């Protein structure tokens, strides 16, 4: 597997950052690491004085940041999303400790997002479910909560180890149609299609829906589906639905 | 050469930091990385409100910081001092890029300092001359100046890779009961179950059966299913079959 990244394939997504100074400091950290695409979900005052001051020479990054109403909208065109979390809990199988990032890197030319949650409470379980990998920054000692911009800084620093050295040279594309990783919106489409089938067939019981869908999510995330895989699974699910509808006399 | 460090052998030295908020943010970064010894040379207002706020849960580090009148006094008991610099210039032979820190690590039980200069102008040549190694944090793109606390954060993060002690991460054990990888026979059982459903629902066409089943095989192989995953998928497939049989009047 190729282990190179290109800074221009990386986005940073901040979900509901509430301290404008942090947003600015994140922009500066991105500027240091050559990453320019900042996506903000319901940010607080991202162009205020404090944000601009802390951005220092990376102010243009703030000005050019994209604003989104939902985390889903902010990641839908990406192919791999690392969601940062303070605890890996039971999702250990989809988890990655930051120093092990190399073993979770995508193939070349993958659009990668690093998503960071609220200063106070991080990302919700629903937001983490959007992510293809859960990323944990190890801490030592008793102070486990990282400042938001510090978290972005170390994450991009770790990512920068794998930048292709000749990043200004166009690398031969591995994107020959069928072998592209599925985008997040394709994955979400698959998951809700599956959920419908699970509901139709009575597989999902009311009291365990969330846990079961999380487990399917984990499974798909680990397999890193291509767009062709997603079409294959959706084709299979569609056939199940059609068969049931036919038997129900709906066709 | 041994490549372990102990957090308690590390000091962080800030020379003339002029933004109290940065001093607090440095304390927090140190707290995250388990480093507690902060040495301040002629700092500005290190115990003010802004410093304390930005230190968050690492406030005790600020309170316990040692104050010095000169850089010489701040490092005299240390055995190895890394001085950070934005340019390695002609001192390249004493220089180290942060990602190469491992090759410059001291032998065990060495008292190590990481020295950081003024926000505006870094360390002077005289101060760098006190250092045993010059440390450079690589940047990419046009924004080359790092925030002081960001510089401390990435430096200690890199150092933490070589800590002898373990972090707060539980080492992934994928072998605890329900989390065992599925056996080959469990996987084969799943695949033939899936094949039956694909046939029943008319998804498999005679002339492409083999290719399609290979593609599903690949997919499952990449996800590395546990025995619990296999039970989940077989449960889902079973519900599809039961639903179809019921509608066929077979139940």
Interface residues (C-beta under 8 A of the other chain):
Chain A: X7 X25 X28 X29 X31 X32 X33 X34 X36 X54 X56 X57 X58 X88 X92 X93 X95 X97 X98 X99 X136 X137 X138 X139 X140 X141 X142 X143 X144 X145 X146 X147 X149 X150 X153 X154 X157 X158 X160 X161 X163 X167 X197 X198 X200 X201 X202 X203 X212 X215 X216 X219 X220 X222 X223 X224 X225 X228 X229 X232 X235 X236 X239 X240 X242 X243 X244 X247 X248
Chain B: X7 X25 X28 X29 X31 X32 X33 X34 X36 X54 X56 X57 X58 X98 X99 X137 X138 X139 X140 X141 X142 X143 X144 X145 X146 X147 X149 X150 X153 X154 X157 X158 X160 X161 X163 X165 X167 X168 X169 X170 X172 X174 X179 X197 X198 X200 X201 X202 X203 X212 X215 X216 X219 X220 X222 X223 X224 X225 X226 X228 X229 X232 X235 X236 X239 X240 X242 X243 X244 X247 X248
